[in-house]
Amino acid sequence: MQEDYSKIHKDLSTVQLLDLLDNKESYHPDAILSAESELTSRQLSSTEINEARQIIEQKSIQRSKSLTKTVESKVNYKISKIIDHINPLTKKTPEQVIRLLSVLIAVGLLYRIVTDFGFFQLMLSDIANWDLSSVIWFAPYIYLPATIIFLLAKRKAGWTMLTIWLTYTTASIFFAYYQERKFASSFSTESDGIFQLIETPTYGLAYYLIQAAIFLSIAYYLNTQTIKTLYSIDRVTAIASMTFGVVGATLLWYPLLTS
């Protein structure tokens, strides 16, 4: 076996032999002995050995630089892919849009949990005393995660649930604006009561229109033929989902609007 190694090592350069001996853990013991024997037989001077080691060191530096560039290239590629997914100006496939939409919904839901964490804890600690309003307040924390899961799985239920939520939310926005105007007008009567001294807080029409435009834009995109084909949505399902959302919002807001 060592004789076979000797034939191979005679053809190796000094640099290759030194590199082999610097990495003994990667080679067979017989190969190490053969390389040491070959290097000794060459009777190299210390200057020649140092020159060979300088070459090895330079190659090691080049390998490190090459590895660093490879890692940087992979990181930059990943970052650019993430930016492409997030950037609304880049052209995306329907699947990419759905993933981006799911991420945005998840981030929005997480933000709501963080900002309302105190009230969230209070609600969970008092489940025994929940009423209908409590259920309605807590419903998005269960409904939306389920929607995201079905949506990413390209299930028909995901499209339906998201469309219902979008139309329900859009209708609720308009009802909220109507309720705000109704509330504001109740304090702007011609009577000279104490209520005239109260400054009624209002968000204004633009606030509601911007929100409605966002939700309607998403609903419009979901109703494009490409997305409906992706989720196997027919015309009846689309109309029924939107109607259900509007009717649900109307039923929940009706007592407030008529009080």
N, C-alpha and C positions, 0 to 999 in steps of 0.2 A: 504493500500500500504506500509506504514512504517513498519507494522508488518511483511510483507513478507520480507522486507529488513533486519529486525532484525534477522530473522531465518538464513538468508544467512550470515550475518556479524558475528554471533556467531561462525561460523566455520572458519572464516578467522584468519590468524595469525596477530600479532601486526604489522609486517612489511607490510603486505598487506593492513591493515587498514590505516596506515600512508601514504602509497603510494597512496591510494585512496584519502585521504584528501589533499595530495599535488597536486592533479590533479582534483580539484573540477569542473573545467569547462567542464570536460568530463563526468560528472555524473548528474543524476537527483537530484534536491534539497532534496527530501525525502531520497534518498540514502545517501546524505551527513549528514543529521541529524541523521540517523540511525547509521552511522559509528562513528560519534562523541559521540553518546550516548553509544555505545558499548565500545569504547575506554575509556570513563570516568568510566564506570562500572567495568573495569578491575583494576582500582586503581594502575596503573603502577608507579614505581619509576622513577626518572629522569635518573638514570643509565640505566634502562631497555629501556627507550625511546631513549636514546643516542645510545645504542647498536643496536637497531632496525634501527635507522637512518643511522648508519655506514654501515649496511648491504644494505640499500637502495642506499647509495652513491656508494658502491662497485659495485652493480648491474648496476647503471647508467654508471659508468666508463666502465664496461664490454660491455654494449650496445653500447657506443660510439666507443670503440675499434672495436667491431664487425661491426658497420656501416662503420667505416673508412676502415677496411679490405675489406668490400664488395665493396665500392666505388673504392678502389685501384685495386681490382680484375677486376672490369668492365673497368676501364681506361686502365689497362695493356692488357686486352683482345682486346680492341679497337685498341690500339697501335700496338699490335702484328698482328692484321688483316691488318692494314694499311701497316706495314712492309712487310707482306706476299704479298700484292698486288704490292708493289713497287719492292721488291727483285726479280730480274730476275732468280735467281737460284731455287726458290721454284716452285713446280708444280702447274700450274694454269689451270682452265677450259677455254674454248674458250671465254666465256662471260667475265671472269676476264681479259684476255689478251686484249680484245676489249676495255674494260673500261680503262685499263692502257694506251693503245695506244691513246685513246681519250684524256686522261688527259695530256699526253706528248705533243700531238699536240696543245692542248689549252695553255699549259704553254709556248711552243715555240712561239705561235702566240702572247701571252701576252708579252713575252720578246721582241719580235720584235716591238710591239707597244711602249713599254717603251723606248727602245733604239733609235727608230726613231720618238719619239713623236713630236719633233720640225718640222720635215719634214711632219709628218702625219697631224699636224695642218695646215701647209702651203698648203698641197694638198686640204684639206677640204675647206679652205677659198678661193680657186681659181678654183672651179669646172667648172666655165664657160669657162675656157681656157684649159680644159683637152684635150689631144689627145690620140691616141691609146696606147702609152707607159704609160700614166697616168692610164688608165683603167687597163692595165696589172699589173702595180705596186700595185694598190688598190684591185684587184680582190681577192687575198687570204683572205682579211679581211672579205669578205662576203662568199666566196666559202668554206673555211675551217670550220667556225662555222656551216654552213648548213650541211656539210659533217659529222661533229661530231653528230649533232642531229639525222640525218638519220641512222648513224652507231649505236648509242646507242639504237635506236628504232628498230633495226634489220630489217631495210628496205633495199630492194635491191639497191635502189638509193645510200645509204650510201657506200656500197661495191664498186659500180661502180665509184662513185665520187672519193673515196680514191685511187682506182687503177689508174684512169686517172691521178690524181695528182702525184702519186708516179712515174709512168712511164714518165710523162711530166718532172718532176724534175730530174729524173735520166738522161734522154736524154739531158736536159739542162746542167747538170754537165759536160757531155762529150763534148758538144758543147762549153762550157765556157773554158774548158781546151784547146781545139783546137784553140779557138780564142786567148787565152793567148800565146800559142806557136807561132801562126801566128804574133801576135803583137810583141813578143820578137824577132823573127827572122828578122823583118823589121828594127830593130835597131842594128843588128849584121852583117851588110853587110861589104864587104871589102873596101867600100869607107871610106875616112877619114873625113867625114862630122862631124858637131857638134853633131849629134845624138849618135855618139860613146861615147861621154862624159856623156850621160844620163844612169843612172843605172835603168834598167827596172824591176819594182816590179813583182815578180812571186810567186805563192803559191807552186808550185811543184806538181808532179804527185801524191804523197802520199795523199796530201790534198784532191784532187778530188776523188781518189780511195776509201778513207775512207767514204766520203759522199755517193758515189754511192753504196758502200757495204751495208750501213745502209738502204738506201731506197729500194734496191733490196731485202734485207733480209725480210723487212716488206711486200713487194709485193709477195715474195715467200710464206710467211706464209698465206697471204690472199688467195692464190691460192691452199692451201691444201684442200683436200676433205672435211674435217670437217667444215672449215669456209665457203666453197662454199655451202655446204648443209645447214648450218645455215642461209645463206642469199638467198637460192634458186637460185644460180648462175649456169647457164649451160656453156658449153664449148664455144658456140658462143658469149655469153655475155662477157666472160672472155677475149677472143681474141680481140673482138671489143673494149673493154675498154682500153686494153694495146696499141692497134694500134692507137686509137684516141689520147692517150697521147703522143705517139712518133711523130705522124704526126703533132699534134698541136705545139709541141716544134720545129720541123723541119721548119714549116712555119714561126714561129716567129723569129727563129735564122737565117734563110736563107739569108735575106738581109745583116746581119752583117758578115756572113761567106763569102759572095761573094763580099763584098765591098773592 
